[in-house]
Amino acid sequence: MQNDYRQVEIGDKNRALLDFARKVTLSPQNMEKADVDKLRDHGFSDSDISDAAQLIGYFNYTNRVMDCLGIKPETHMRYKTRD
């Protein structure tokens, strides 16, 4: 699943959340109201969406800070580089 969640059966609701997280991570400048609306359509509340956006943003922030400072992840964490 870590390599490509889109190749695993995880249900539509989980897939919608991971699609949202992927877009926030890879192309945040392309986020639109429709991205949030899609989460609502899958049953996520505004509070859920806010929590998800904040957690996704936090992890993106901390990962970028660690990368730019050359901090290696802990040994139990799997680090996958982008191609």
N, C-alpha and C positions, 0 to 999 in steps of 0.2 A: 504494500500500500504506500509506503514511503516513496518508492520510485515513481509511481503514477497511480494516484487514487482513482483516476478515471477508468482504470482497467479492473476495478474490483466492485463487486455488488455491495453497495453500502446504503442503498435506499435513496429516494429522491430528496428527502429533507437534508440528510447529511451531505449529499452531493451538492445541493444548492449552497450550503454553508461553506464547503470547501472551494467551490467555484468563486464565491465571494472573497474568501481569504486569498486565493490565488491571484485574483484581479487586484485586490488591495496591495498585495506584495509586489507583483510584477509590473502593473501599470496603473498606479493610483490616480494618475492624471485623467484616466478614461472612465472613472467612476461616474455613474449617473443615478438619478432617482430610481430608474428602472431596476438597478441592482438591489436596492433596498426593498423595492416593491416585490421583487421576486422572493426575497426572504419572507416577507409578510404573507405572500401567497402560499408559502409552505408552512405557515403556522407560527413563525417567529414573532414575538411581541416586539414593540419598540425598545423595551428594556433589554431583551435578548440581543437585539441587533446592536444596541449601544455597547453592551458588554463584549460582544464579538469584535466589533470595530476597535474597541480600546485594547483588548487582548492581542489582536492581530497587530495593531500598531505598536504596542509595547514590545512584542517579540521581534518585529522587524527592526525597531530602534535598537534594542540590545544586541541583536545579531550584527547590525551594521557597525555599531561602536566597537564590538569585539573584533570584527574583521579589520577595521581600519587601524586598530591598535595592535594587531597581530596576536591577539589572545586566542589560544587554541581551546576548543571545547573540552569538557571533561572527558576522561577516557571512556566512560560508559555511554557517551553521546556519539551518535553516528553523524559524521560530517560528510555531506554529499556536495561536491562541487558542481556548478552548472557547466554544461557543455557549451 
